[in-house]
């Protein structure tokens, strides 16, 4: 007979076992009825939270409390709280600098301490897992998704800083998750939109992208596999998440990794476009994955659950594979996490406030003079050009003017916003607004958004004093050679904008060292 014969009790056990493997997204600020039922019935085994799930401390506390309370399983409660550009709760908890910023500061103890603070605060709210650190080696300056989430383009530096982050996270009481195996730093694609391709041959891959994972494997309780096609391993396009050769063959068998393997978000188009969500989730389990992140509508996750159960009943997916995955999850998350009592929230808020200055100090320490110097900024009116990014407000001018009002009598800053990839016509207009004026030019991934390079070239002709600031990856300065003064924050967050204001106005001397190479040629598409 084909498949598995089960009675009612076996059905319940199988449904709950499969549910243990699934971590879903919560659609809003409160626990909705459908997700609550899925948690109570064990159809899902936890939740991953996003910025949309956090309005303030009281609300986030209530949501986490509800998730833990209503979970049949000891829930896996997790979040992407990496620091810098990727942190979901920087408006609620203590914001932290990006991984690259912390690496630029050159202070391993600060990196470890920031990681511990981050994890400890999350644990207080009931989180037991942190989707960090990124162990990607940023070798592609045009990488659209990793950027300052990486520590460096040097794999040994990634190992050094990655270990500090892992140990800090664990000291803070959370399970650290190294990502994105087998390495996302060399890719040109964003796996949210398309299958990312790593074209390295196996020898280069071994010494570059795989080195941090190989080196830190014994320190990592969990590894997240990315949607990356290793063309040197799989002849046909398939993400590592679904590849038996990569996940089972390389990670589990060849490298003998015995920890928990989880997927990146399975609703990314790198997965859904080619394979469909439910089928891909079964393939991931067949490939050796233990825990699946499905960050779409809860109804989709429930469908995935049903599809996996059917795959077990049909005999396609061995029940032993499910049991093996559940065993690894139970080993890392054996107990229901504790959430701080509501009455203790005021004291916790005081603790969060007390940590802010330490984080701001770390952000100041990261800022790096890449070329030239910071010109004296102590009088007159300065134009500040700011890219109009949908996610990062970059309210530098607000922070500059706040300091200027306190310390200077005749210093003022005027903000001019520009499109993230300005057209030639917009750039001409902006040039006329900046002509013969002192100018601070913020750029965001200018080698990708090359309209910024054209804009910078025009402004540089007749601006007076001027300084260019790369607020994300530091590579922008390589396409703006006419700007003799260039600095980097490695971070577009409000924390970094506060730090940048202090540095520009002389309250803090920039001491950072760029953790990536700037030795390459820039080719403009315009």
N, C-alpha and C positions, 0 to 999 in steps of 0.2 A: 504493500500500500504506500502511495506517495504522500508525503507531508507528515504532520504530527497530529496524532489524535489527542484531544484535550477535553476534559470535562469542565464544568463551570468554574471550579476552583483553579484549574490550570489556566483557563482563560483570564481570570482576574490576575493571576500571578504574571502571566505573559504581558498583559496590558500594562501592569505596573512596572515590570522590568523594562519594557521598551520606553515607557514614560521617563524612567530614570535617566535615559540617554539624551533627553531633549531639553534644551534651555531656550526659552522663548522670550519675546519682547512684550512689554506691558504698554498698552496704547493710551497713555495719558498720565494724569497726576494721581489718580486713585485706582485701586484694584477693581477692574470691571467684573461683571458677573460671569462672563464666559471664561475669562482667565482664572478667576477664583475657582470655578467648577473644575477646570483642567488641573489646577494644583491639588484640589481636594481629592480628586479621583486618581491622582498619580499619572495622569496623561502627559504631564510635563514634570520635569525634575528641578526646575529652577527658573530664574529670570536674569536677563541682562538689561540694565537700565541705561537710558540715554538722557541728554539734556532736557528733552521734552517731559521727562518724568520728575523733574526737580524744579520747584518754584522757590522754596525756602526750606529752612532746616526743619521746621515743624511738619510741613507737608511731606518732605522726604522721609522723615522719621516714621510718620504714620503709614506711608506706603510700604516701607521695608518691614515694619511690624506686621502689617496685613499679609505680606507675602510669606513671611516665616510662619505666622499663625495658621494659615490656611493650607500649607503644603503637607501632603501625605508623606513625601520623602523629606529627609533632611535637605533643604533646598541648596542648590548651587546658586548663590547670589553674586553676580559679577558685574563689572563695568570696565570700559576703556577709559581709564584715568591715568594717562601716560605723563601728562604735563605739557605745557606749551600749547601747541595747536590742537592737541587732542586731549581734552579733559572735560568731562560732562558736568562736573559740579564745581567749577571754579567760582561760580557765583554763590555757592552755598558753603563749601568747605574752603580750606586754605589753598589758594592757587599755587601751583608749583611751576618752575621753569621747564622748558622742553629738555628732552634727553641731550640734544646737541648743545644746548646752552649750558647745561651742567657739566658736560664734557669740556666745553670751552673754558670754563672757570678753572679747570685743572685741579679741582679740589675733590678728591675721592671721598673724603669724609663728609663733605657737604652733600654729595650725590647720595651717599648711603643714608644720611640723616633725612634728606628730603623724601627719599623712598619710604623710610620708616614712618615719617609723619603722615604721608599720604595713606599708607596702608592702615596705620593705627586709627586714623579718623574714619576710614571706611568701615573698619571692624566694629567701631563703636555703634554704627548704624545697622550692623547685622551682615555686612558683606563678608564673605569668606574666600573670595577669589579675585585676583586682580589681573586683567588681561595686559600684562606688561612683565618684563621689558621687551622692547623691540631689539632683536639681535641682528637686524639687517645691516649689511655693509653697504653704505651708500656710494657705489662706484659710478653711478650714472647721474650726472648733474641735471639731466632732464627728466629724472624720475618724477612722475606726477603725484605720487601718493605717500611715499616714505619721507623724504625731505628731512626736516629737523626732528622727526621721530627716531631717527638713527643717531647713534653716538658719534660715528666717525666713518670715514672711508677706509680706515685701517683695521683689518680684522682683529689684530692683536689688541688694539685700543678698545674695540667693541667687546672683546673678552674681558678686559680689565674693568671697564665701566659697567659692563653687564653683570659681572659678579657682585660688584658693590650694590647694584640695584636689587638683584635677587636676594642678597642677604638682608638688605634694608627692608624689603617687602616682608620677608619671613620674620624678621625681628618685630615688625608691626603686626604680625599675627595672621597674615593672609597667605594663600597659595599663589606663588608666582607662576606666570605662564610665559615662557619664551616664545617669541614669534618673529617672523612668519616663515617657518621651515618650508622649503630648504633655503630660503633667502629671497627677499623682494627688492633688494637695493640696486640690482643691476637692470631691472626691467624698465621698459619704456611705457608700459600700459598700466592703467589703473584697474585692478581686478573688480572694483565696484561696477565698471562699465564694460570690461572685456577681459578675455583670458590673457593673463600676464605671461610673457615668454622670457625664459632665461636661456640664452643661446650659448652659454659657456660649455666648453668641453669638460669632461669629467675631472681631468687633472686640475684645471683652474678652479672648478667648482669646489673641489676638495680642500684646496688651500685658501679659498676666498670666502664664498658664501657659507659653506658648511663649517668653517673653522670655529666660529663662536658656538654653534650647537654641539659640535664634537667636544670642544674644550669644556663647556659648562654643563654637559649632559648630567653629570653626577650631582649637580647642584639644583637641577630643574625638576620639580615634582610634576610639571606638566609642560607640554609643548603644543603650540597651535600651528597647524599646517595651513599654508596659504594656497590660494587658487593660482598656482604658478606651474606652467608647463616646462619641465626640464627636457628640452629637445634632444639632449645627449643621452637621455635615459629612455624616454618613451618616443618611438618613431612617429606616432600619430598624436595630434594635439589632445592632451588630457591634463587637467589640473592635478597637482600633487595630492590634493584632497581625495581624489577618486582613483589614484594610481596605486595599484598593488606593488608595482616596482619601486615606487618612492616611499610610500608610507610603511608598508609591511616589509618590503625588500631592503630598503636602505636604513630607514629609521629603526624599525623593530628588530630586523634580523641581523643586518650587517653591523650596525652601530650598537646593537643589543640594548636599545633603550627600553626600560621596563616601567616607565612612568605613564601618566595619563596623556593620551593623545586626543586633542580636540580639533574641530574644524574652525576655520574662519566663518563668518556669517554666510550661510548657504543660500540666502536670497540674492546674493550679488549676481550680476548679469553674466559674469564669467562662468557661473554654474547654470543658472536658469535658462539662458539662451541656448545652450548646447545640449542639456540633458533633462531639464525639468527638475523641479525641487524635490519631489518625493522620490523619484528614481535615483537622483543623485545622492540622497541621504542613505539609501540602501547600498549604493555603490561605495560610499564612504565607509560604511561599516564593514563591507566586504574587503575593503582595502586596508583595514586595520585600525580605523578611528574608533574611539571609545565614546566621546561626547560630541554632540552636534548642536551648533548654534543656529537657530532659525529666527532671524530678527525681522520677520514680516508680520502680517496680520495673524492673530491667534488661530483663526479658522484654517489657515494654511498649515500651521503646526499640527493641529488636530488631524488634518488630512495626512500629513507625513506620518504621524503615529499609526494611523490605521493602515497605511501602506506598508510600513515596516512589520507590523503584526501579521499582515497577510503574507509577507515574504517569508516569515518564520514558519507560519502554518503550512505554506506550500512546499516547504523544504528547501527553498532557494537559499535562505540565510540560516545557517545552523544556529540552533538555540544556544549552543556552547559559545558562539561568538558574542551573543547578547550577555550571557552569564559572565564571560570574561571581562566585558566592558563594565558591567555593573560592579563587579568585584573591584576594579581599579577606581571607580568613582567612590564606592563606599569606603575604600581605604583612605582616600584624601578628604572625604567629607562625611565622616561617620556620625556626626552629631548635628542637631539643629542649632544654627547660630543664635547667639544672644544679641538682643537689641537693647540699647540703653533705655532706662525707664524715662517716661515723659517728664517727670519731675526733675530729672537731672539735665535736661536740655539747656537751661540758662548757664549752668556751670560749663557745659560742653561748648556753648557759644563763646564764652570767655576764653576758653582754651584755643578755639579757632582764631579769635582775634589776636591772641598773644603770639601765635606762630607767624602772623603775616609779615612782620618786620624781618624775621629770619629768611623767609622766602624772598622778600624784596631784595635783601642783601645778596642772596645767591644770584638773583637775576641781574643785579648791577655788576657783580663779579664776572659775569659771562660776556658782557659787551666788549667787542673787539674792534680796535682800529685796524682795518685791513690795508689802508693806504693813506698816506699823508697824515693829517692830524684833525682834531676838532677845532675849527676856528673860534676865536673869542666871540661869544654870544652874550653881550651885556648891554646893548642899547639898540635903538631903532626898531623898525618893523620888519619882521621876518615872515616870508611866505612859507607855509608848510604844505607841500603837495602830498595828498593821501589817497592811495588807491581805494576805490569804493567796493570793498569786499563784502559779500553777503553774510559771511559768518563772523568776521573779525572787525569790530568798529574802528579800532586803531585811533582812539581819542587822545592822541598825543598832545594836540593843541590845548585841550582842557587842562592837562597836567602841567604843560609848559607855562601857561598863563597864571596858573595858581602859584607856582614858584616865583614867577616874575613879579607878581603883585607884592609878594612878601619881601623880595630881596633887591629889586631894581626899581629905579624911578622912571626910566624912559625905555622900557623894553616891552614889546608886544608881538604876539604871533597871530597870523591870519591863516585860516585853513582854506585850501582849495582842493576840492575832491575831483578825482578823475576816474574814468572807466578803467576796469582792471586790465583791459587790452585796448588802449585808446586808438582811435582812427587817426590817420594823418590830419584830417580836418580839425578834430578835437585838439590834437597836439599843437597845431598852429595857433589856435585860440589861446591855449594855455601858455604858449611861449610869450605872447603879447602881454599876458597878465603878470608874467614873472620878469619881464625885461627890466634890467637895471635895478633889480631888487635882490636882497639877500634871500637865499633859498635853501630849505631843507627838503630833500626829495626822498620820500619813502617809496621803496619798491617791494613788490611781492612776486617772486618767481619770474623775474623779467626775462630769463632765457626761454621760458615757455610762453609768457605773455609779451611778445616781442614789440608790441606797440609801445611798451614802456621804454625800450631802448631808443626808439625813434624820438619819443618825447624827451628823454634825458639828453639826447644829442642836441636837440633844438634849444633847450633851456640853457645848456652849458655855454652857448655862444656868447650871451650877453648878460647872464646873471652876475651879480657881484660876488660876495662871499657865498660859498655853497658847500653843502655836504650831502652825500648820498647815504641812505640808511637801508640796508637789506633787512627787512623785518621777518624774513623766513630763511631760506637757504642763503648762504653768503655768496653764491656764485654770481649774483647779479652784477657785482662790480666788474667782472671780467668782460661784460658787454658795454660798460660805461666808462671807458678809459679816459674820457675827457673830464671826468669828475675826479679831481686830484685828491679829494678827501672822501674816504669811504669807510663806513663802519657797519657792524652787523650785530643784531640782537638775537638771531636764531629763534625768534619767537614773536608771533604777532598778537599775543594775548594782552589784556589790559595790564597785567602785572609787568610785562616787559615794557609797555609804553610808559608806565610810571618810572621804571628804572631808567629808561632812555632819557626821559626829561631830566632826571637828576644828573645823568652823565653829561648831557649836552650843556647844562647850565653850571657845570663845574662842582657839583656837590659830591661827585664820586669820580675817581680817576679810573678810566677803563683799563682793565688788566687781562682781559681774555686772550686766549690763543686759539686761532682757527683750527678746528679738529679735522678739517677736510682739505685736500689739496686744491689749490687754485691755479694749477699749471695745466691749462688746456686752451685750445683755440675756440673762439665763438664764431659761429656762422649765422648771420641774420637772414631771415626769410623775407625781409622787406627791403 
